[in-house]
C-alpha cells in the first residue's frame, strides 16, 4: 500500500495527496484495472495494463479499446459491457487476448458500470485477473486440505458442498448453520430442494443440470431458513471432486437488503411519477433530437389548453411565436449542462394567448431516448407588475432626486437662464438671483466655457432642423466642473433636454445638475483598485460590452484593456458554455447579482481557460470579478474520477497509517468483512486474522510496505 500522508487521514488529505495515493494504489494492484466511457474510449488504466500492451504511462489514454483487440475479442467484450450497462449490475466474463507471438492469455474479468455525479451510467470499470493466477490460487488451496477446510469453516459467507447427482448436502460451514438455523446434522440429512420454496425447485434442477466444470455465477435465488424466513441470495458455484464424488462448491451471498433497495427504488420511481403528474407547475419531457413532446403533466394540459394527445403530436416550436424559433433552436443545440436555467421565453396557449414563462430543464433518458424534463413557471403577471413598478420608480426617482439636485431652464439661443432652483446655493454658494443675472458660461470653469456653449448651440440647431438623432432623443448628459463662491470647484453631472414651448414654439433647454464629487472620488478609488488587484476585473454595459478591464486580463488571457473595450464579453466564452453564460448574465441583470458562474474563456492564443465569476449590477453597468481555476478544476475532476473507481471497485481496498491503523476502506471491503468504515477506522487490520497465519509473515509484509516496496502475497 502507498505510504500515508503525514497530515491526517485519507479523507482529510489535500486533493494532490489523495490523487497521489489513489494513483499509487491503481499502479500496484495485483489485478489489471481499466475504465472506458460508453463509446469504448479508454479513460484510465492501471500500470499493469500499459505494461501488457507495451506502452509507457498514459500511452493508452483516449484510445478506443476495440483498436487494441481482434474483432472477435472486441465484440465479446462489447456484449459483456452492454449487459452490465443494461442491468446496472456487475458482469463476469472470460476474456481472451492474443499476443503478437501467437500465444493466448485468458482473463476472468468483472465489468462494473460506473456512474457520474448525476447518477447516470457513464462507462465501464473492468477488473481482470489472469486465469493462470486463479489456477495458482486453486492449487495452493488444494495443497493443504486442513488449510482449505479452515477457510471453508470460518468463511463469513454461507458455503456448502453438495452431490451433483442427488443434490445432497455433503458439507456446510459454520456461517451457513448460523444463517439458516439448521444444525450441521440436519443439513447433512437434507438436499438443496429443502431450502428452496416449492415453486423454485424446477428452476433449481434445471440450473444444476446445465452447470459445467469450472466457475459459474449461477444467479439469484430465494432460500428458506429453518424458521421459514425467505432470503434473497446470489449463488456462486465451482465444480469440484469431494471424496471421490462429483460435487459442487457453492457460496451464497445474502442480497436481501439489495433487493429491498431495488424494490424501494421502484416505489420511488412511482412516487416521482406522481410528483410529475400532480405538480402544480406545467411540466413536460421532450426528445432532444426531434423536439417532440414525449410526456406532459396535468398542469401543462390545464394551463395551455391542449389535450394530452394533442401535446404528444406537437413539438416545442408549436407553442412558440414564429419569431422566437431561431432562438429556440440555438438554445437547444448549445445547451450541454444537465441542469439548464434557460431564462425567460414567450409561449402561446391553444386559445392564442401569450404567456411569459421562465424555463428550467434537466437531462434524462426517457424510454431509451435522450431527452430533457422541463418546468415552466408562468411569470406573465410578474412581468407586467415589474414594468409598472419600473415606470413608477422612474417617475418617483426623478421627483425625489430633483429635490436635492439643481433644476434649471434656459434659452439656448439667447444664452440666458429662465429659472434656477434654490438648491444651487447648497451646491455652489451662489444664490439663484446671482445665477440669473450672470451668463450661463460663468457656471463652468474657464477652460470649458467656449466648448460648452458651442456644443449647446450645435445641439439646438440640430433639434430645430429636425435631424433624426437630435429630434428622436433630445436628451444629453455632460460632466464638468463648476466654480463655487469660495473659489473651490465641484464636479457635476448635467442632464439636459430640448423641447419647444407649447404656445410660442421657441426652443427651450431644461436640465438637472447633480453633485458627483463623491462619485468622482469613488471612480478614482476604483481606478486604483483595478490596477492593484490580482483578480480579473471588468466593467460591462447592460449589453455585455467591455467598458473597462484591468491589467490582469493581459497577464492571464493575453488581452489588453484597449483590445477589450467595446467588445462583447460573450464572444470570449467557449461555445459549450455560451448559452449558460448568457443565461447567467440575463439573470444577473434581472436580480442585480450573480454569486457564481463557471465558464471557459478563450485566451488570445486560441486556447481556453476555465474561470469562475461573480458580478453585481449597479444601475446601467455591471461589475464583474473572476479568476482562473483551470488547474484546480483539472485536479478535482481527476480526483473525482479516481475516487469513483475506488468506491465502485469490486476489489477490497484498505488504507492504513504508518502505525497500521485503518484510515479508509471501500464498500467492497465492508461487504466482504461486515465491518463498516465507522466501525473499523482507527483499528488494526489484525482483527481480521484467522489465527492460522504465522506472525512472522505479517512482520515481513509490514517491513516490505514500510520500505516503499509492493507486497503481492
PEGIPE-V861953 format. One record per backbone hydrogen bond with DSSP energy under -0.5 kcal/mol. CO is the residue of the C=O (numbers start at 1). NH is the residue of the N-H. E is the energy in kcal/mol with one decimal. If there is no record, write none. Layout:
((CO | NH | E) (CO | NH | E))
This chain:
((9 | 13 | -0.6) (10 | 13 | -0.9) (14 | 18 | -2.8) (15 | 19 | -2.7) (16 | 20 | -2.3) (17 | 21 | -2.6) (18 | 22 | -2.7) (19 | 23 | -2.5) (20 | 24 | -2.4) (21 | 25 | -2.3) (22 | 26 | -2.3) (23 | 27 | -2.1) (24 | 28 | -0.7) (25 | 28 | -1.0) (25 | 29 | -0.6) (26 | 29 | -0.8) (31 | 33 | -0.5) (32 | 128 | -3.1) (33 | 46 | -2.8) (34 | 126 | -2.8) (35 | 43 | -3.2) (35 | 44 | -1.7) (36 | 124 | -2.1) (37 | 40 | -1.9) (40 | 65 | -2.6) (41 | 37 | -2.3) (42 | 62 | -2.5) (44 | 35 | -2.8) (46 | 49 | -0.9) (46 | 50 | -1.4) (47 | 51 | -2.4) (48 | 52 | -1.6) (49 | 53 | -1.6) (50 | 55 | -2.6) (51 | 54 | -0.8) (56 | 59 | -2.3) (58 | 61 | -0.7) (60 | 63 | -1.9) (63 | 42 | -3.5) (64 | 67 | -1.2) (65 | 68 | -1.8) (66 | 69 | -1.0) (70 | 74 | -2.9) (71 | 75 | -2.3) (72 | 76 | -2.2) (73 | 77 | -2.1) (74 | 78 | -2.3) (75 | 79 | -2.3) (76 | 80 | -1.6) (77 | 81 | -2.6) (78 | 82 | -2.6) (79 | 83 | -2.1) (80 | 84 | -2.0) (81 | 85 | -2.4) (82 | 86 | -2.4) (83 | 87 | -2.4) (84 | 88 | -2.1) (91 | 111 | -3.5) (93 | 95 | -0.7) (93 | 109 | -2.9) (95 | 107 | -3.1) (97 | 105 | -2.8) (99 | 102 | -1.9) (103 | 99 | -3.1) (105 | 97 | -2.3) (106 | 131 | -2.8) (107 | 95 | -2.7) (107 | 109 | -0.7) (108 | 129 | -1.8) (109 | 93 | -2.6) (109 | 111 | -0.6) (110 | 112 | -0.5) (110 | 127 | -2.2) (111 | 91 | -2.2) (112 | 125 | -3.0) (114 | 122 | -2.8) (114 | 123 | -1.2) (116 | 119 | -1.9) (120 | 116 | -2.6) (122 | 38 | -0.9) (123 | 114 | -2.0) (124 | 36 | -2.5) (124 | 126 | -0.5) (125 | 112 | -2.9) (126 | 34 | -2.0) (126 | 128 | -0.5) (127 | 110 | -2.4) (128 | 32 | -2.7) (129 | 108 | -2.9) (130 | 133 | -0.5) (130 | 134 | -1.8) (131 | 135 | -3.3) (132 | 136 | -2.0) (133 | 137 | -1.9) (134 | 138 | -2.4) (135 | 139 | -2.9) (136 | 140 | -2.2) (137 | 141 | -1.9) (138 | 142 | -1.8) (139 | 143 | -1.4) (140 | 144 | -0.9) (143 | 145 | -0.6) (144 | 148 | -2.4) (145 | 149 | -2.6) (146 | 150 | -2.0) (147 | 151 | -2.2) (148 | 152 | -2.2) (149 | 153 | -3.4) (150 | 154 | -2.3) (152 | 155 | -0.8) (153 | 174 | -1.1) (158 | 252 | -2.7) (159 | 173 | -2.1) (160 | 250 | -2.8) (161 | 170 | -3.9) (161 | 171 | -1.6) (162 | 248 | -2.5) (163 | 167 | -2.3) (167 | 192 | -2.1) (168 | 163 | -2.6) (171 | 161 | -2.6) (173 | 177 | -1.8) (174 | 178 | -2.5) (175 | 179 | -2.9) (176 | 180 | -2.6) (177 | 181 | -1.6) (180 | 226 | -3.2) (183 | 187 | -2.5) (184 | 188 | -2.4) (185 | 189 | -0.7) (186 | 189 | -0.9) (187 | 190 | -2.1) (190 | 169 | -2.1) (191 | 194 | -1.2) (192 | 195 | -1.6) (193 | 196 | -1.4) (195 | 224 | -2.7) (197 | 200 | -2.0) (197 | 201 | -0.5) (198 | 201 | -1.2) (200 | 204 | -1.9) (201 | 205 | -2.4) (202 | 206 | -2.2) (203 | 207 | -2.5) (204 | 208 | -2.5) (205 | 209 | -2.2) (206 | 210 | -1.2) (207 | 211 | -0.7) (208 | 211 | -0.9) (214 | 239 | -1.6) (216 | 218 | -0.9) (216 | 237 | -3.4) (219 | 235 | -2.8) (221 | 233 | -2.7) (222 | 197 | -0.5) (223 | 231 | -3.0) (225 | 228 | -1.4) (229 | 225 | -2.7) (231 | 223 | -2.4) (231 | 233 | -0.6) (232 | 255 | -2.6) (232 | 256 | -0.6) (233 | 221 | -2.4) (234 | 253 | -2.5) (235 | 218 | -1.4) (235 | 219 | -1.3) (236 | 251 | -2.4) (237 | 216 | -3.0) (238 | 249 | -3.2) (240 | 247 | -2.7) (241 | 243 | -0.5) (242 | 245 | -1.6) (245 | 242 | -2.9) (245 | 247 | -0.6) (246 | 164 | -2.0) (247 | 240 | -2.3) (248 | 162 | -2.3) (248 | 250 | -0.6) (249 | 238 | -2.0) (250 | 160 | -2.0) (251 | 236 | -2.3) (251 | 253 | -0.6) (252 | 158 | -0.7) (252 | 254 | -0.6) (253 | 234 | -2.1) (253 | 255 | -0.6) (255 | 259 | -2.7) (256 | 260 | -2.3) (257 | 261 | -2.4) (258 | 262 | -2.1) (259 | 263 | -2.4) (260 | 264 | -2.5) (261 | 265 | -2.2) (262 | 266 | -2.2) (263 | 267 | -2.4) (264 | 268 | -2.5) (265 | 269 | -2.5) (266 | 270 | -2.0) (267 | 271 | -2.2) (268 | 272 | -2.7) (269 | 273 | -2.2) (270 | 274 | -1.9) (271 | 275 | -2.3) (272 | 276 | -2.0) (273 | 277 | -2.6) (274 | 278 | -2.6) (275 | 279 | -0.5) (276 | 279 | -0.7) (277 | 298 | -1.2) (282 | 376 | -2.6) (283 | 297 | -2.1) (284 | 374 | -3.2) (285 | 294 | -3.7) (285 | 295 | -1.4) (286 | 372 | -1.7) (287 | 291 | -2.1) (291 | 316 | -1.8) (292 | 287 | -2.5) (295 | 285 | -2.7) (297 | 301 | -1.7) (298 | 302 | -2.4) (299 | 303 | -2.9) (300 | 304 | -2.5) (301 | 305 | -1.5) (304 | 350 | -3.1) (307 | 311 | -2.5) (308 | 312 | -2.4) (309 | 313 | -0.5) (310 | 313 | -1.1) (311 | 314 | -2.2) (314 | 293 | -2.1) (315 | 318 | -1.4) (316 | 319 | -1.4) (317 | 320 | -1.3) (319 | 348 | -1.9) (321 | 324 | -1.8) (322 | 325 | -1.4) (324 | 328 | -2.1) (325 | 329 | -2.6) (326 | 330 | -2.2) (327 | 331 | -2.4) (328 | 332 | -2.5) (329 | 333 | -2.2) (330 | 334 | -1.3) (331 | 335 | -0.6) (332 | 335 | -0.7) (334 | 336 | -0.7) (338 | 340 | -0.6) (338 | 363 | -1.3) (340 | 342 | -1.1) (340 | 361 | -2.4) (343 | 359 | -2.7) (345 | 357 | -2.8) (347 | 355 | -3.0) (349 | 352 | -1.6) (353 | 349 | -2.5) (355 | 347 | -2.5) (355 | 357 | -0.6) (356 | 379 | -2.8) (356 | 380 | -0.6) (357 | 345 | -2.9) (358 | 377 | -2.6) (359 | 342 | -1.0) (359 | 343 | -0.9) (360 | 375 | -2.8) (361 | 340 | -2.9) (362 | 373 | -2.9) (364 | 366 | -0.5) (364 | 371 | -2.7) (365 | 367 | -0.6) (366 | 369 | -2.0) (369 | 366 | -2.8) (370 | 288 | -2.3) (371 | 364 | -2.3) (372 | 286 | -2.1) (373 | 362 | -1.8) (374 | 284 | -1.6) (375 | 360 | -1.9) (375 | 377 | -0.6) (376 | 282 | -0.7) (376 | 378 | -0.6) (377 | 358 | -2.3) (377 | 379 | -0.6) (379 | 383 | -2.9) (380 | 384 | -2.2) (381 | 385 | -2.6) (382 | 386 | -2.6) (383 | 387 | -2.3) (384 | 388 | -2.3) (385 | 389 | -2.7) (386 | 390 | -2.6) (387 | 391 | -2.3) (388 | 392 | -2.4) (389 | 393 | -2.9) (390 | 394 | -2.4) (391 | 395 | -2.2) (392 | 396 | -2.8) (393 | 397 | -2.5) (394 | 398 | -2.0) (395 | 399 | -1.9) (396 | 400 | -2.6) (397 | 401 | -3.2) (398 | 402 | -2.0) (399 | 403 | -0.8) (400 | 403 | -0.6) (401 | 404 | -1.3) (401 | 405 | -2.0) (405 | 407 | -0.6) (406 | 513 | -3.1) (407 | 421 | -2.4) (408 | 511 | -2.7) (409 | 418 | -3.5) (409 | 419 | -2.1) (410 | 412 | -0.7) (410 | 509 | -2.2) (411 | 415 | -1.6) (411 | 416 | -1.3) (416 | 411 | -3.0) (419 | 409 | -2.3) (421 | 424 | -1.7) (422 | 425 | -1.8) (422 | 426 | -0.5) (423 | 427 | -1.4) (424 | 428 | -3.0) (424 | 429 | -0.7) (425 | 429 | -1.3) (428 | 485 | -3.1) (431 | 435 | -1.6) (432 | 436 | -2.5) (433 | 437 | -1.7) (434 | 438 | -0.7) (435 | 438 | -0.7) (439 | 442 | -1.8) (440 | 443 | -1.7) (441 | 444 | -1.6) (445 | 448 | -1.9) (445 | 449 | -0.8) (446 | 449 | -0.9) (446 | 450 | -0.6) (448 | 452 | -2.5) (449 | 453 | -2.2) (450 | 454 | -2.2) (451 | 455 | -2.0) (452 | 456 | -2.2) (453 | 457 | -2.3) (454 | 458 | -2.2) (455 | 459 | -2.2) (456 | 460 | -2.6) (457 | 461 | -2.2) (458 | 462 | -2.0) (459 | 463 | -2.5) (460 | 464 | -2.6) (461 | 465 | -2.1) (462 | 466 | -0.6) (462 | 467 | -2.1) (463 | 466 | -0.8) (467 | 471 | -3.0) (468 | 472 | -2.6) (469 | 473 | -2.1) (474 | 498 | -2.2) (476 | 496 | -2.8) (478 | 494 | -3.4) (480 | 492 | -2.9) (481 | 445 | -1.6) (482 | 490 | -2.0) (484 | 487 | -1.7) (488 | 484 | -3.1) (490 | 482 | -2.8) (491 | 516 | -2.8) (491 | 517 | -0.6) (492 | 480 | -2.1) (493 | 495 | -0.6) (493 | 514 | -2.5) (494 | 478 | -2.6) (494 | 496 | -0.6) (495 | 512 | -2.2) (496 | 476 | -2.9) (497 | 510 | -2.4) (499 | 508 | -3.3) (501 | 505 | -1.6) (506 | 501 | -2.7) (508 | 499 | -2.0) (509 | 410 | -2.5) (510 | 497 | -2.8) (511 | 408 | -2.6) (512 | 495 | -2.5) (513 | 406 | -2.8) (514 | 493 | -2.4) (514 | 516 | -0.6) (516 | 520 | -2.8) (517 | 521 | -2.1) (518 | 522 | -2.5) (519 | 523 | -2.4) (520 | 524 | -2.0) (521 | 525 | -2.3) (522 | 526 | -2.6) (523 | 527 | -2.2) (524 | 528 | -1.8) (525 | 529 | -2.4) (526 | 530 | -3.0) (527 | 531 | -1.9) (528 | 532 | -1.3) (529 | 533 | -2.0) (536 | 626 | -2.6) (537 | 550 | -1.7) (538 | 624 | -2.9) (539 | 547 | -3.6) (539 | 548 | -1.5) (540 | 622 | -2.7) (541 | 544 | -2.1) (544 | 569 | -3.1) (545 | 541 | -2.2) (546 | 566 | -2.8) (548 | 539 | -2.5) (550 | 553 | -1.3) (551 | 554 | -0.8) (551 | 555 | -1.3) (552 | 556 | -3.1) (553 | 557 | -2.8) (553 | 558 | -0.8) (553 | 559 | -1.1) (554 | 558 | -0.6) (557 | 604 | -2.6) (560 | 564 | -1.7) (561 | 565 | -1.6) (564 | 567 | -2.6) (567 | 546 | -2.7) (568 | 571 | -0.9) (569 | 572 | -1.7) (570 | 573 | -1.1) (572 | 602 | -2.9) (574 | 577 | -1.2) (574 | 578 | -1.0) (575 | 579 | -0.5) (577 | 581 | -2.9) (578 | 582 | -2.9) (579 | 583 | -2.1) (580 | 584 | -2.5) (581 | 585 | -2.3) (582 | 586 | -2.5) (583 | 587 | -2.4) (584 | 588 | -2.2) (585 | 589 | -2.3) (586 | 590 | -1.7) (587 | 591 | -3.0) (588 | 592 | -2.8) (592 | 617 | -2.4) (594 | 615 | -2.4) (597 | 599 | -0.6) (597 | 613 | -2.6) (599 | 611 | -3.3) (600 | 574 | -2.6) (601 | 609 | -2.7) (603 | 606 | -2.2) (607 | 603 | -3.7) (609 | 601 | -2.9) (609 | 611 | -0.5) (610 | 629 | -2.8) (610 | 630 | -0.6) (611 | 599 | -2.2) (612 | 627 | -1.5) (613 | 597 | -1.2) (614 | 625 | -2.9) (615 | 594 | -2.9) (616 | 623 | -3.1) (618 | 621 | -1.5) (620 | 542 | -0.6) (621 | 618 | -3.0) (622 | 540 | -2.5) (622 | 624 | -0.6) (623 | 616 | -2.2) (624 | 538 | -2.2) (625 | 614 | -2.4) (626 | 536 | -2.6) (627 | 612 | -2.1) (627 | 629 | -0.5) (629 | 633 | -2.7) (630 | 634 | -2.2) (631 | 635 | -2.0) (632 | 636 | -2.3) (633 | 637 | -2.5) (634 | 638 | -2.1) (635 | 639 | -2.3) (636 | 640 | -2.6) (637 | 641 | -2.1) (638 | 642 | -2.6) (639 | 643 | -2.7) (640 | 644 | -2.5) (641 | 645 | -1.8) (642 | 646 | -2.1) (643 | 647 | -2.9) (644 | 648 | -2.4) (646 | 649 | -0.8) (653 | 666 | -1.7) (655 | 663 | -3.3) (655 | 664 | -2.0) (657 | 660 | -2.1) (660 | 685 | -0.8) (661 | 657 | -2.1) (662 | 682 | -3.3) (664 | 655 | -2.8) (666 | 669 | -0.8) (666 | 670 | -1.6) (667 | 671 | -2.4) (668 | 672 | -2.4) (669 | 673 | -2.7) (670 | 674 | -2.1) (676 | 680 | -2.0) (677 | 681 | -2.1) (680 | 683 | -2.2) (683 | 662 | -3.4) (684 | 687 | -1.9) (685 | 688 | -2.2) (686 | 689 | -1.8) (694 | 697 | -0.8) (694 | 698 | -0.9) (695 | 699 | -2.0) (696 | 700 | -2.5) (697 | 701 | -2.2) (698 | 702 | -2.5) (699 | 703 | -2.2) (700 | 704 | -2.2) (701 | 705 | -2.0) (702 | 706 | -2.6) (703 | 707 | -1.3) (704 | 709 | -1.9) (705 | 708 | -2.0) (710 | 712 | -0.5))
